[in-house]
């Protein structure tokens, strides 16, 4: 495939790959490669996979044997997907379980540029610890900050799952100049809660990320997994519903909750400029008055 140049008008297309995952990491990697080819064939230039896409969501339990799923970065996954990125001339965002050193692990997203090179990594900053989301057992909090990546098609930022609930993280990405903010995710329902709280939980998840798009005047792309993982008594039903929103918060595309899907959406930086001119939140920020946000809590 010929190398695609960045369009003169600055527009670019993002691809969101929503998958169900099997127990075999190699099976998941092969499926991801096929889905990346599908997205590229439909015009996607920046393609994002879901959180921890190479495995089932193993954080449902605290099991030391599962550290064997981790790999270095660069490593096997980044090598395979880097070759594919170069072949297709696309940017690939690949979230992996990173083994940084013996006993030191991160929940990481590798950004592979369209020439196959590693543009950089983001390490998940906010680490949850909830029933069936025992991530503090596995992951050290990220130490690279909220970074932006210059790629062939766009300047972008990546945050991961639990990060998506924090407005400070989204604001940092916007202030870093990102045109689009990707949220690779693994989130779903506890089966016993779905009937009573499921609709509200999904709506809150969608709403907070659309709010980040509005408050910061940038594109937001959330990429979730789908399917049921675990035992009937202690499993998670991932709610899919991957979506992209424009800088006004309008939904551009949304995947279903119950099956795999690949979304492809066009992003236009001129839309960012237009929205920010009319809603100048960055202009009107009172940066001299926000010192308290650096405190854990403002005690009286």
Backbone as CSV, one residue per row, in Angstrom:
resi,resn,N_x,N_y,N_z,CA_x,CA_y,CA_z,C_x,C_y,C_z
1,UNK,0.851,-1.185,0.000,0.000,0.000,0.000,0.889,1.238,0.000
2,UNK,0.601,2.254,-0.819,1.427,3.452,-0.844,1.298,4.239,0.449
3,UNK,2.359,4.973,0.764,2.343,5.818,1.958,1.366,6.962,1.755
4,UNK,0.470,7.156,2.737,-0.513,8.220,2.653,0.062,9.495,3.252
5,UNK,-0.033,10.582,2.528,0.391,11.875,3.047,-0.724,12.482,3.871
6,UNK,-0.345,13.327,4.829,-1.349,14.034,5.613,-2.114,14.982,4.706
7,UNK,-3.462,14.927,4.727,-4.241,15.781,3.834,-3.899,17.249,4.019
8,UNK,-3.955,17.997,2.916,-3.604,19.420,2.966,-4.503,20.193,3.914
9,UNK,-5.763,19.778,4.037,-6.692,20.513,4.905,-6.600,20.071,6.360
10,UNK,-5.711,19.129,6.661,-5.498,18.710,8.038,-6.461,17.662,8.553
11,UNK,-7.472,17.300,7.791,-8.412,16.287,8.247,-7.724,14.927,8.360
12,UNK,-8.230,14.115,9.273,-7.714,12.757,9.423,-8.850,11.873,9.931
13,UNK,-8.724,10.581,9.712,-9.746,9.626,10.132,-9.206,8.722,11.227
14,UNK,-10.008,8.520,12.266,-9.632,7.614,13.348,-10.462,6.335,13.251
15,UNK,-9.847,5.243,13.652,-10.516,3.950,13.696,-10.525,3.427,15.119
16,UNK,-11.689,2.938,15.576,-11.853,2.407,16.925,-12.212,0.932,16.812
17,UNK,-11.393,0.069,17.407,-11.569,-1.377,17.294,-12.146,-1.919,18.596
18,UNK,-13.401,-2.327,18.564,-14.089,-2.907,19.718,-14.131,-4.418,19.540
19,UNK,-13.445,-5.147,20.433,-13.309,-6.597,20.293,-13.780,-7.329,21.548
20,UNK,-14.149,-8.593,21.349,-14.243,-9.545,22.443,-12.924,-10.304,22.493
21,UNK,-12.469,-10.635,23.693,-11.151,-11.253,23.848,-11.261,-12.703,24.303
22,UNK,-10.363,-13.537,23.774,-10.255,-14.934,24.148,-9.152,-15.101,25.194
23,UNK,-8.972,-16.308,25.684,-7.918,-16.568,26.663,-6.532,-16.547,26.034
24,UNK,-6.432,-16.875,24.761,-5.146,-16.998,24.075,-4.673,-15.630,23.584
25,UNK,-3.565,-15.102,24.122,-3.076,-13.797,23.670,-2.762,-13.748,22.185
26,UNK,-2.277,-14.838,21.623,-1.945,-14.845,20.195,-3.203,-14.757,19.329
27,UNK,-4.268,-15.367,19.783,-5.539,-15.256,19.068,-6.041,-13.815,19.074
28,UNK,-5.898,-13.149,20.214,-6.334,-11.750,20.297,-5.471,-10.841,19.441
29,UNK,-4.168,-11.101,19.401,-3.286,-10.287,18.568,-3.631,-10.469,17.092
30,UNK,-3.896,-11.704,16.682,-4.251,-11.954,15.283,-5.561,-11.252,14.925
31,UNK,-6.523,-11.294,15.836,-7.786,-10.606,15.572,-7.575,-9.101,15.472
32,UNK,-6.759,-8.556,16.363,-6.487,-7.116,16.326,-5.832,-6.726,15.008
33,UNK,-4.913,-7.532,14.530,-4.258,-7.237,13.253,-5.281,-7.227,12.116
34,UNK,-6.178,-8.197,12.136,-7.217,-8.252,11.098,-8.108,-7.018,11.179
35,UNK,-8.469,-6.617,12.389,-9.339,-5.448,12.564,-8.624,-4.157,12.164
36,UNK,-7.341,-4.075,12.423,-6.578,-2.901,11.986,-6.585,-2.821,10.465
37,UNK,-6.399,-3.946,9.809,-6.468,-3.958,8.337,-7.842,-3.512,7.855
38,UNK,-8.880,-3.981,8.544,-10.235,-3.581,8.182,-10.405,-2.075,8.314
39,UNK,-9.973,-1.513,9.430,-10.119,-0.081,9.651,-9.325,0.717,8.627
40,UNK,-8.099,0.285,8.353,-7.278,0.986,7.362,-7.915,0.922,5.986
41,UNK,-8.505,-0.218,5.656,-9.175,-0.359,4.363,-10.365,0.561,4.210
42,UNK,-10.933,0.990,5.327,-12.067,1.924,5.306,-11.618,3.378,5.470
43,UNK,-10.305,3.592,5.439,-9.802,4.956,5.443,-9.241,5.462,6.757
44,UNK,-9.243,4.637,7.811,-8.709,5.087,9.097,-7.204,5.286,8.999
45,UNK,-6.727,6.351,9.605,-5.296,6.668,9.617,-4.684,6.587,11.011
46,UNK,-5.511,6.742,12.051,-5.077,6.580,13.438,-6.029,5.568,14.059
47,UNK,-5.506,4.406,14.460,-6.353,3.286,14.870,-6.025,2.904,16.302
48,UNK,-7.056,2.842,17.137,-6.876,2.575,18.570,-7.520,1.245,18.948
49,UNK,-6.769,0.423,19.665,-7.272,-0.817,20.238,-7.713,-0.576,21.678
50,UNK,-8.427,-1.529,22.243,-8.947,-1.378,23.600,-7.871,-1.691,24.646
51,UNK,-8.143,-1.320,25.864,-7.235,-1.558,26.984,-6.923,-3.048,27.120
52,UNK,-5.625,-3.376,27.298,-5.186,-4.753,27.557,-5.781,-5.728,26.538
53,UNK,-5.677,-5.364,25.267,-6.390,-6.100,24.211,-5.861,-7.505,23.994
54,UNK,-4.640,-7.807,24.445,-4.052,-9.114,24.156,-4.569,-10.225,25.060
55,UNK,-5.351,-9.897,26.069,-5.824,-10.913,27.008,-7.239,-10.602,27.437
56,UNK,-7.843,-11.565,28.107,-9.036,-11.226,28.859,-8.649,-10.225,29.950
57,UNK,-9.639,-9.549,30.503,-9.369,-8.577,31.561,-9.052,-9.362,32.841
58,UNK,-7.745,-9.597,33.073,-7.298,-10.496,34.131,-7.412,-9.893,35.527
59,UNK,-7.673,-8.587,35.632,-7.715,-7.925,36.940,-8.964,-8.269,37.743
60,UNK,-9.775,-9.176,37.240,-10.938,-9.636,38.001,-10.524,-10.392,39.263
61,UNK,-9.255,-10.829,39.317,-8.755,-11.557,40.478,-7.320,-11.138,40.759
62,UNK,-6.855,-11.403,41.973,-5.465,-11.167,42.341,-4.733,-12.501,42.278
63,UNK,-3.964,-12.696,41.209,-3.322,-13.979,40.939,-1.907,-13.723,40.429
64,UNK,-0.877,-13.998,41.219,0.494,-13.732,40.778,0.874,-14.424,39.474
65,UNK,0.245,-15.549,39.160,0.578,-16.253,37.928,0.275,-15.416,36.692
66,UNK,-0.640,-14.451,36.813,-1.050,-13.653,35.663,-0.026,-12.582,35.284
67,UNK,0.987,-12.382,36.128,2.067,-11.482,35.719,2.798,-12.024,34.486
68,UNK,2.636,-13.304,34.208,3.271,-13.894,33.028,2.721,-13.310,31.731
69,UNK,1.585,-12.645,31.791,1.015,-12.015,30.597,1.773,-10.752,30.195
70,UNK,2.577,-10.203,31.095,3.249,-8.930,30.829,4.398,-9.104,29.840
71,UNK,4.762,-8.019,29.185,5.841,-8.030,28.203,6.546,-6.689,28.213
72,UNK,7.797,-6.653,27.753,8.499,-5.374,27.694,7.992,-4.511,26.549
73,UNK,8.275,-3.236,26.649,8.007,-2.274,25.572,9.306,-1.519,25.315
74,UNK,9.875,-1.638,24.114,9.438,-2.418,22.960,9.449,-3.916,23.258
75,UNK,8.614,-4.649,22.528,8.504,-6.078,22.714,7.776,-6.717,21.550
76,UNK,7.265,-7.920,21.787,6.633,-8.670,20.710,5.456,-7.929,20.093
77,UNK,4.587,-7.393,20.947,3.391,-6.730,20.420,3.742,-5.482,19.633
78,UNK,4.617,-4.654,20.167,4.966,-3.427,19.449,5.729,-3.739,18.164
79,UNK,6.508,-4.825,18.148,7.211,-5.205,16.916,6.221,-5.633,15.844
80,UNK,5.274,-6.505,16.220,4.282,-6.989,15.248,3.428,-5.846,14.726
81,UNK,2.914,-5.025,15.636,2.019,-3.948,15.209,2.791,-2.809,14.554
82,UNK,4.056,-2.646,14.898,4.871,-1.649,14.211,5.069,-2.012,12.742
83,UNK,5.299,-3.286,12.477,5.415,-3.733,11.086,4.119,-3.491,10.331
84,UNK,2.993,-3.767,10.991,1.700,-3.559,10.350,1.436,-2.071,10.123
85,UNK,1.776,-1.245,11.100,1.603,0.204,10.939,2.398,0.714,9.750
86,UNK,3.635,0.234,9.610,4.473,0.661,8.487,3.889,0.181,7.156
87,UNK,3.434,-1.071,7.116,2.855,-1.620,5.885,1.633,-0.836,5.432
88,UNK,0.766,-0.483,6.385,-0.493,0.179,6.055,-0.399,1.700,6.102
89,UNK,0.749,2.212,6.569,0.942,3.656,6.725,-0.128,4.257,7.634
90,UNK,-0.333,3.606,8.797,-1.294,4.091,9.787,-0.614,4.199,11.139
91,UNK,-1.187,5.024,11.997,-0.776,5.102,13.395,-1.600,4.088,14.179
92,UNK,-0.948,3.331,15.063,-1.637,2.334,15.881,-1.393,2.641,17.353
93,UNK,-2.472,2.683,18.136,-2.388,2.828,19.590,-2.651,1.454,20.186
94,UNK,-1.613,0.893,20.820,-1.643,-0.499,21.275,-1.497,-0.557,22.795
95,UNK,-2.574,-0.741,23.538,-2.484,-0.838,25.004,-2.010,-2.232,25.431
96,UNK,-0.957,-2.273,26.251,-0.341,-3.536,26.648,-0.088,-3.556,28.152
97,UNK,0.134,-4.761,28.665,0.554,-4.994,30.046,2.083,-4.962,30.029
98,UNK,2.658,-3.857,30.497,4.092,-3.635,30.359,4.866,-4.187,31.558
99,UNK,5.883,-5.010,31.256,6.862,-5.431,32.264,8.060,-4.496,32.138
100,UNK,8.170,-3.572,33.063,9.241,-2.570,33.010,10.544,-3.103,33.614
101,UNK,10.409,-3.856,34.702,11.544,-4.448,35.404,10.976,-5.556,36.286
102,UNK,11.842,-6.415,36.836,11.297,-7.450,37.726,10.479,-6.836,38.861
103,UNK,9.212,-7.251,38.935,8.330,-6.747,39.984,7.741,-5.383,39.733
104,UNK,7.977,-4.821,38.538,7.486,-3.470,38.240,6.719,-3.501,36.921
105,UNK,5.420,-3.258,37.000,4.534,-3.433,35.850,3.637,-2.199,35.700
106,UNK,3.255,-1.930,34.455,2.382,-0.797,34.161,1.276,-1.213,33.189
107,UNK,0.186,-0.489,33.265,-0.874,-0.557,32.259,-0.558,0.553,31.247
108,UNK,-0.117,0.180,30.066,0.574,1.097,29.157,-0.074,1.106,27.782
109,UNK,-0.021,2.248,27.121,-0.415,2.355,25.714,0.806,2.775,24.909
110,UNK,1.154,1.966,23.917,2.246,2.294,23.009,1.664,2.959,21.771
111,UNK,2.274,4.060,21.351,1.844,4.768,20.147,2.863,4.489,19.050
112,UNK,2.416,3.803,18.001,3.262,3.426,16.878,2.939,4.329,15.705
113,UNK,3.937,5.049,15.223,3.697,5.995,14.137,3.558,5.255,12.812
114,UNK,3.181,6.009,11.773,2.861,5.405,10.477,4.079,4.855,9.753
115,UNK,5.276,5.123,10.248,6.474,4.487,9.687,6.888,3.257,10.483
116,UNK,6.069,2.875,11.464,6.350,1.705,12.283,7.167,1.983,13.519
117,UNK,7.659,3.196,13.686,8.484,3.524,14.842,7.621,3.729,16.087
118,UNK,8.250,3.554,17.243,7.566,3.789,18.509,7.631,5.274,18.824
119,UNK,6.500,5.965,18.693,6.460,7.400,18.964,6.576,7.690,20.452
120,UNK,6.179,6.742,21.276,6.266,6.909,22.718,5.233,6.062,23.428
121,UNK,5.216,6.139,24.749,4.258,5.375,25.544,3.592,6.285,26.565
122,UNK,2.397,5.889,26.944,1.690,6.498,28.064,1.418,5.405,29.084
123,UNK,1.699,5.693,30.346,1.427,4.744,31.425,0.249,5.249,32.248
124,UNK,-0.729,4.405,32.419,-1.962,4.761,33.120,-1.653,5.382,34.476
125,UNK,-2.233,6.550,34.709,-1.933,7.334,35.914,-2.840,6.980,37.089
126,UNK,-4.129,6.823,36.824,-5.091,6.546,37.887,-5.384,5.043,37.896
127,UNK,-5.125,4.394,39.016,-5.247,2.939,39.108,-6.387,2.598,40.067
128,UNK,-7.441,1.948,39.587,-8.579,1.645,40.454,-8.342,0.413,41.321
129,UNK,-9.170,0.269,42.322,-9.182,-0.936,43.148,-10.604,-1.137,43.639
130,UNK,-11.363,-1.905,42.887,-12.772,-2.156,43.166,-13.051,-3.638,42.948
131,UNK,-14.172,-4.148,43.431,-14.501,-5.544,43.160,-14.453,-5.857,41.664
132,UNK,-13.662,-6.856,41.306,-13.433,-7.326,39.934,-12.577,-6.375,39.103
133,UNK,-12.112,-5.292,39.725,-11.162,-4.371,39.075,-9.965,-4.164,40.016
134,UNK,-9.247,-5.245,40.276,-8.163,-5.210,41.264,-6.851,-4.791,40.600
135,UNK,-6.828,-3.601,40.063,-5.680,-3.186,39.268,-4.477,-2.782,40.116
136,UNK,-4.692,-2.350,41.346,-3.557,-1.967,42.182,-2.654,-3.164,42.493
137,UNK,-3.170,-4.364,42.400,-2.364,-5.565,42.610,-1.332,-5.722,41.491
138,UNK,-1.676,-5.255,40.285,-0.837,-5.503,39.114,-0.031,-4.285,38.654
139,UNK,-0.589,-3.087,38.757,-0.020,-1.939,38.054,0.534,-0.881,39.001
140,UNK,1.738,-0.420,38.679,2.314,0.764,39.294,1.745,2.000,38.589
141,UNK,1.356,3.050,39.319,0.859,4.259,38.647,1.898,4.827,37.687
142,UNK,1.415,5.392,36.601,2.299,5.951,35.592,3.154,7.083,36.133
143,UNK,4.345,7.235,35.544,5.284,8.262,35.990,5.751,9.148,34.838
144,UNK,5.046,9.117,33.728,5.433,9.917,32.565,4.576,11.162,32.394
145,UNK,3.568,11.312,33.247,2.683,12.456,33.119,1.683,12.285,31.989
146,UNK,1.012,13.368,31.676,0.002,13.374,30.611,0.669,13.939,29.358
147,UNK,1.096,13.029,28.500,1.934,13.397,27.358,1.112,13.404,26.067
148,UNK,1.556,14.200,25.114,0.982,14.227,23.775,2.008,13.676,22.792
149,UNK,1.518,13.141,21.697,2.369,12.506,20.701,2.134,13.140,19.331
150,UNK,3.197,13.565,18.705,3.107,14.044,17.330,3.260,12.857,16.398
151,UNK,2.217,12.577,15.625,2.243,11.483,14.660,2.067,12.056,13.253
152,UNK,2.164,11.193,12.281,2.080,11.665,10.903,0.787,12.417,10.618
153,UNK,-0.308,12.010,11.249,-1.609,12.561,10.887,-2.172,13.556,11.885
154,UNK,-1.729,13.470,13.142,-2.330,14.350,14.161,-1.484,14.333,15.417
155,UNK,-1.621,15.388,16.207,-1.084,15.400,17.575,-2.183,14.847,18.476
156,UNK,-1.863,13.815,19.226,-2.887,13.115,19.987,-2.408,12.850,21.406
157,UNK,-3.368,12.526,22.263,-3.075,12.110,23.630,-3.834,10.828,23.917
158,UNK,-3.302,10.044,24.833,-3.933,8.793,25.250,-4.072,8.801,26.770
159,UNK,-5.252,8.486,27.243,-5.510,8.185,28.641,-6.158,6.815,28.677
160,UNK,-6.147,6.128,29.820,-6.613,4.742,29.860,-7.692,4.565,30.919
161,UNK,-8.855,4.145,30.501,-9.977,3.691,31.332,-10.231,4.574,32.549
162,UNK,-9.768,4.197,33.743,-10.087,4.957,34.959,-9.658,6.413,34.846
163,UNK,-8.677,6.691,33.994,-8.282,8.080,33.733,-9.445,8.900,33.179
164,UNK,-10.420,8.219,32.555,-11.456,8.956,31.826,-12.424,9.711,32.736
165,UNK,-12.347,9.439,34.033,-13.242,10.112,34.973,-12.636,11.389,35.547
166,UNK,-11.414,11.706,35.165,-10.688,12.823,35.776,-10.578,13.995,34.808
167,UNK,-11.269,15.122,35.100,-11.204,16.269,34.185,-9.817,16.876,34.097
168,UNK,-9.011,16.744,35.179,-7.663,17.299,35.142,-6.828,16.645,34.052
169,UNK,-6.985,15.346,33.862,-6.200,14.636,32.858,-6.576,15.081,31.446
170,UNK,-7.876,15.209,31.194,-8.323,15.672,29.876,-7.856,17.093,29.614
171,UNK,-7.902,17.957,30.626,-7.462,19.332,30.453,-5.964,19.380,30.128
172,UNK,-5.172,18.548,30.807,-3.741,18.512,30.529,-3.485,18.111,29.079
173,UNK,-4.265,17.166,28.558,-4.103,16.761,27.162,-4.419,17.917,26.223
174,UNK,-5.481,18.658,26.531,-5.851,19.800,25.693,-4.783,20.882,25.738
175,UNK,-4.272,21.161,26.932,-3.245,22.186,27.063,-1.948,21.766,26.388
176,UNK,-1.762,20.461,26.208,-0.601,19.960,25.489,-0.743,20.016,23.981
177,UNK,-1.916,20.447,23.515,-2.109,20.630,22.084,-2.711,19.463,21.350
178,UNK,-3.262,18.479,22.059,-3.865,17.331,21.387,-5.117,17.739,20.613
179,UNK,-5.257,17.191,19.414,-6.482,17.375,18.636,-7.527,16.324,18.974
180,UNK,-7.048,15.146,19.404,-7.960,14.049,19.723,-7.411,13.321,20.938
181,UNK,-8.324,12.934,21.812,-7.989,12.253,23.055,-8.587,10.852,23.002
182,UNK,-7.722,9.838,23.072,-8.158,8.446,23.013,-8.236,7.863,24.419
183,UNK,-9.315,7.115,24.675,-9.508,6.422,25.936,-9.675,4.920,25.695
184,UNK,-8.609,4.149,25.529,-8.769,2.694,25.508,-9.258,2.210,26.874
185,UNK,-10.215,1.294,26.866,-11.033,1.039,28.050,-11.365,-0.443,28.199
186,UNK,-11.573,-0.871,29.449,-12.179,-2.165,29.761,-13.151,-1.924,30.907
187,UNK,-14.396,-1.686,30.577,-15.397,-1.370,31.603,-16.704,-2.071,31.266
188,UNK,-17.373,-2.518,32.326,-18.634,-3.216,32.112,-19.431,-3.326,33.397
189,UNK,-20.447,-4.158,33.330,-21.369,-4.305,34.449,-21.027,-5.510,35.308
190,UNK,-21.146,-5.337,36.625,-21.286,-6.500,37.488,-22.696,-7.044,37.230
191,UNK,-22.841,-8.295,36.874,-24.172,-8.811,36.494,-25.260,-8.538,37.522
192,UNK,-24.918,-8.582,38.811,-25.938,-8.370,39.836,-26.392,-6.914,39.903
193,UNK,-25.599,-5.997,39.327,-25.946,-4.581,39.379,-26.646,-4.097,38.118
194,UNK,-26.561,-4.879,37.050,-26.989,-4.377,35.742,-28.452,-3.951,35.725
195,UNK,-29.331,-4.778,36.269,-30.758,-4.479,36.183,-31.101,-3.156,36.853
196,UNK,-30.504,-2.892,38.018,-30.859,-1.690,38.767,-30.048,-0.475,38.340
197,UNK,-28.747,-0.662,38.087,-27.860,0.487,37.887,-27.232,0.551,36.494
198,UNK,-27.415,-0.477,35.676,-26.666,-0.578,34.431,-26.844,0.590,33.486
199,UNK,-28.078,0.990,33.256,-28.329,2.083,32.307,-27.702,3.381,32.794
200,UNK,-27.803,3.659,34.089,-27.240,4.887,34.637,-25.717,4.883,34.589
201,UNK,-25.106,3.708,34.848,-23.651,3.612,34.799,-23.134,3.883,33.396
202,UNK,-23.750,3.264,32.410,-23.331,3.466,31.026,-23.536,4.920,30.611
203,UNK,-24.639,5.506,31.011,-24.907,6.898,30.645,-23.888,7.837,31.282
204,UNK,-23.516,7.582,32.534,-22.514,8.416,33.197,-21.167,8.307,32.508
205,UNK,-20.799,7.098,32.116,-19.527,6.866,31.406,-19.494,7.628,30.091
206,UNK,-20.561,7.555,29.359,-20.633,8.274,28.081,-20.641,9.793,28.322
207,UNK,-21.391,10.220,29.336,-21.558,11.647,29.592,-20.252,12.311,30.012
208,UNK,-19.473,11.673,30.899,-18.263,12.315,31.399,-17.276,12.543,30.269
209,UNK,-17.197,11.599,29.338,-16.228,11.754,28.254,-16.695,12.768,27.213
210,UNK,-17.979,12.817,26.960,-18.496,13.871,26.084,-18.277,15.238,26.730
211,UNK,-18.387,15.300,28.056,-18.129,16.557,28.752,-16.674,16.986,28.595
212,UNK,-15.736,16.021,28.605,-14.333,16.372,28.376,-14.157,16.986,26.992
213,UNK,-14.854,16.430,25.995,-14.771,16.993,24.645,-15.261,18.434,24.636
214,UNK,-16.375,18.693,25.305,-16.951,20.040,25.335,-16.057,21.000,26.105
215,UNK,-15.650,20.624,27.297,-14.888,21.528,28.159,-13.541,21.895,27.573
216,UNK,-12.999,21.008,26.724,-11.665,21.230,26.177,-11.651,21.501,24.681
217,UNK,-12.798,21.394,24.022,-12.866,21.686,22.604,-11.972,20.796,21.757
218,UNK,-12.057,19.485,21.986,-11.282,18.543,21.178,-12.101,17.291,20.910
219,UNK,-11.609,16.452,20.009,-12.258,15.180,19.722,-11.925,14.175,20.825
220,UNK,-12.893,13.335,21.155,-12.713,12.273,22.135,-13.136,10.952,21.496
221,UNK,-12.297,9.921,21.679,-12.604,8.599,21.149,-12.425,7.577,22.263
222,UNK,-13.504,6.911,22.657,-13.484,5.899,23.712,-13.618,4.524,23.084
223,UNK,-12.701,3.627,23.417,-12.632,2.313,22.766,-12.737,1.234,23.840
224,UNK,-13.888,0.605,23.950,-14.154,-0.382,24.993,-14.147,-1.792,24.413
225,UNK,-14.049,-2.786,25.295,-14.196,-4.176,24.858,-15.647,-4.612,25.014
226,UNK,-15.946,-5.814,24.550,-17.311,-6.323,24.578,-17.256,-7.802,24.941
227,UNK,-18.374,-8.317,25.442,-18.451,-9.734,25.786,-18.434,-9.964,27.282
228,UNK,-18.704,-11.209,27.686,-18.701,-11.607,29.096,-17.418,-12.365,29.397
229,UNK,-16.769,-12.004,30.507,-15.542,-12.682,30.922,-15.656,-13.068,32.382
230,UNK,-15.273,-14.306,32.699,-15.309,-14.767,34.073,-16.399,-15.779,34.307
231,UNK,-16.531,-16.189,35.558,-17.544,-17.165,35.929,-18.906,-16.489,36.046
232,UNK,-19.984,-17.268,36.003,-21.316,-16.657,36.178,-21.450,-15.919,37.500
233,UNK,-20.736,-16.386,38.535,-20.859,-15.759,39.856,-19.952,-14.540,40.014
234,UNK,-18.839,-14.513,39.282,-17.851,-13.441,39.488,-17.240,-13.036,38.154
235,UNK,-18.076,-12.535,37.269,-17.598,-12.091,35.969,-18.052,-10.681,35.667
236,UNK,-17.626,-10.202,34.509,-17.988,-8.870,34.050,-18.580,-8.961,32.648
237,UNK,-19.649,-8.220,32.434,-20.237,-8.076,31.106,-19.814,-6.714,30.557
238,UNK,-18.833,-6.721,29.675,-18.322,-5.461,29.139,-19.359,-4.856,28.200
239,UNK,-19.539,-3.539,28.341,-20.694,-2.917,27.687,-20.385,-2.278,26.341
240,UNK,-19.210,-2.564,25.772,-18.945,-2.051,24.426,-19.223,-0.565,24.331
241,UNK,-20.108,-0.200,23.398,-20.578,1.189,23.258,-19.461,2.173,22.966
242,UNK,-18.376,1.688,22.334,-17.298,2.590,21.923,-17.885,3.732,21.101
243,UNK,-17.294,4.916,21.230,-17.869,6.053,20.510,-16.813,7.111,20.250
244,UNK,-17.147,8.017,19.338,-16.348,9.215,19.090,-17.265,10.417,19.177
245,UNK,-16.749,11.490,19.790,-17.502,12.743,19.925,-16.658,13.887,19.388
246,UNK,-17.336,14.880,18.832,-16.616,16.035,18.298,-16.391,17.078,19.399
247,UNK,-15.712,18.203,19.117,-15.416,19.181,20.161,-16.637,19.856,20.780
248,UNK,-17.799,19.684,20.193,-19.050,20.185,20.757,-19.738,19.122,21.606
249,UNK,-19.123,17.939,21.662,-19.687,16.825,22.415,-20.681,15.991,21.646
250,UNK,-20.916,16.312,20.378,-21.878,15.573,19.573,-21.327,14.200,19.218
251,UNK,-22.153,13.177,19.347,-21.740,11.833,18.982,-21.604,11.720,17.464
252,UNK,-20.443,11.259,17.016,-20.196,11.057,15.589,-20.469,9.623,15.177
253,UNK,-20.224,8.689,16.081,-20.475,7.274,15.821,-20.450,6.541,17.147
254,UNK,-21.217,5.452,17.242,-21.244,4.659,18.470,-21.454,3.196,18.108
255,UNK,-20.698,2.328,18.750,-20.803,0.895,18.534,-21.890,0.306,19.435
256,UNK,-22.391,-0.866,19.102,-23.392,-1.510,19.963,-22.771,-2.022,21.254
257,UNK,-23.620,-2.365,22.201,-23.163,-2.851,23.501,-22.857,-4.341,23.490
258,UNK,-23.328,-5.066,22.489,-23.323,-6.523,22.578,-22.593,-7.237,21.449
259,UNK,-21.793,-6.525,20.655,-21.045,-7.236,19.610,-19.836,-6.414,19.175
260,UNK,-18.930,-7.083,18.493,-17.731,-6.427,18.002,-18.083,-5.423,16.903
261,UNK,-17.252,-4.383,16.801,-17.501,-3.352,15.807,-16.207,-2.586,15.554
262,UNK,-16.050,-2.104,14.340,-14.956,-1.202,13.994,-15.564,0.095,13.484
263,UNK,-15.282,1.188,14.188,-15.794,2.496,13.800,-14.707,3.276,13.084
264,UNK,-15.085,4.040,12.078,-14.172,4.949,11.395,-14.853,6.309,11.316
265,UNK,-14.159,7.338,11.804,-14.739,8.671,11.942,-13.733,9.709,11.450
266,UNK,-14.221,10.706,10.734,-13.360,11.797,10.279,-13.269,12.884,11.342
267,UNK,-12.064,13.395,11.553,-11.825,14.521,12.459,-11.273,15.698,11.660
268,UNK,-11.765,16.880,11.954,-11.359,18.084,11.233,-10.866,19.114,12.249
269,UNK,-9.561,19.408,12.273,-9.043,20.408,13.221,-9.726,21.763,13.117
270,UNK,-10.287,22.081,11.956,-11.000,23.354,11.836,-12.227,23.389,12.738
271,UNK,-12.786,22.227,13.036,-13.918,22.160,13.959,-13.478,22.553,15.372
272,UNK,-12.263,22.180,15.749,-11.721,22.580,17.044,-11.646,24.095,17.131
273,UNK,-11.085,24.693,16.098,-10.957,26.154,16.070,-12.328,26.825,16.151
274,UNK,-13.281,26.325,15.395,-14.617,26.909,15.368,-15.278,26.842,16.737
275,UNK,-15.216,25.675,17.378,-15.866,25.520,18.682,-15.183,26.376,19.731
276,UNK,-13.868,26.413,19.727,-13.151,27.194,20.741,-13.332,28.697,20.541
277,UNK,-13.573,29.126,19.331,-13.855,30.546,19.123,-15.183,30.941,19.745
278,UNK,-16.140,30.043,19.702,-17.470,30.338,20.233,-17.622,29.982,21.706
279,UNK,-16.891,28.971,22.146,-16.865,28.610,23.564,-15.414,28.697,24.044
280,UNK,-14.933,29.907,24.368,-13.506,30.117,24.636,-13.102,29.769,26.068
281,UNK,-13.315,28.511,26.441,-13.013,28.119,27.818,-11.522,28.258,28.130
282,UNK,-10.662,27.949,27.159,-9.230,28.065,27.421,-8.832,29.531,27.588
283,UNK,-9.467,30.416,26.839,-9.181,31.844,26.963,-9.531,32.370,28.344
284,UNK,-10.658,31.934,28.894,-11.202,32.534,30.106,-10.781,31.825,31.389
285,UNK,-9.898,30.873,31.297,-9.414,30.192,32.503,-8.692,31.179,33.418
286,UNK,-8.955,31.083,34.719,-8.303,31.946,35.707,-7.156,31.155,36.350
287,UNK,-6.073,31.019,35.604,-5.001,30.123,36.018,-4.332,30.564,37.314
288,UNK,-4.432,31.856,37.647,-3.817,32.343,38.878,-4.620,31.950,40.117
289,UNK,-5.809,31.379,39.914,-6.715,31.111,41.041,-6.929,29.630,41.308
290,UNK,-6.205,28.774,40.635,-6.469,27.342,40.737,-5.473,26.604,41.618
291,UNK,-4.745,27.303,42.454,-3.727,26.642,43.259,-4.269,25.511,44.108
292,UNK,-5.496,25.643,44.589,-6.067,24.623,45.460,-6.249,23.275,44.797
293,UNK,-6.252,23.250,43.487,-6.463,21.971,42.804,-5.284,21.031,42.998
294,UNK,-4.153,21.560,43.436,-2.983,20.728,43.701,-3.021,20.104,45.091
295,UNK,-4.003,20.465,45.915,-4.168,19.862,47.230,-5.095,18.653,47.154
296,UNK,-4.901,17.706,48.070,-5.806,16.555,48.120,-7.215,16.989,48.448
297,UNK,-7.353,17.944,49.359,-8.643,18.504,49.730,-8.374,19.850,50.391
298,UNK,-9.258,20.811,50.168,-9.068,22.145,50.755,-9.771,22.156,52.110
299,UNK,-8.996,21.933,53.156,-9.555,21.875,54.510,-9.874,23.283,54.995
300,UNK,-10.977,23.415,55.709,-11.351,24.712,56.263,-10.562,24.962,57.543
